[in-house]
Amino acid sequence: QVQLVESGGGLVQPGGSLRLSCAASGIIFSRNAMGWYRQPPGKQRDLVAGISSDGITNYVESVRGRFTISRDIRKNTVFLQMDSLKPEETAVYYCNQIPAALPNWGQGTQVTVSS
């Protein structure tokens, strides 16, 4: 059974940074691509960063150069370092496999970018 637990969100001022964590169980990172998704209020959930089973990273254009996805295979944890945050990036952030597995969505972690 897969369990994903996101943490690290909070309130941050524009231009600030946050580091999100996703503790996973039931998934072998070396065999699965993982990603961070976000869902702004009233909008759909979209993938923003991914890391392949062999560690190759990809980002959507809007976050490239500001967000960094990484993983610790021994701790089965995926991270998202977010720098230079913008108000429009206020959202609930989730981790999941790529492509996302519907039963695996966790509670997410709220990120609010506001002054």
Beta strands, then each sheet from edge to edge (+ up, - down):
strand 1: 3-7
strand 2: 10-12
strand 3: 18-25
strand 4: 34-39
strand 5: 46-51
strand 6: 57-59
strand 7: 67-72
strand 8: 77-82
strand 9: 91-97
strand 10: 109-113
sheet 1: 1+ 3- 8+ 7-
sheet 2: 2+ 10+ 9- 4+ 5- 6+
end
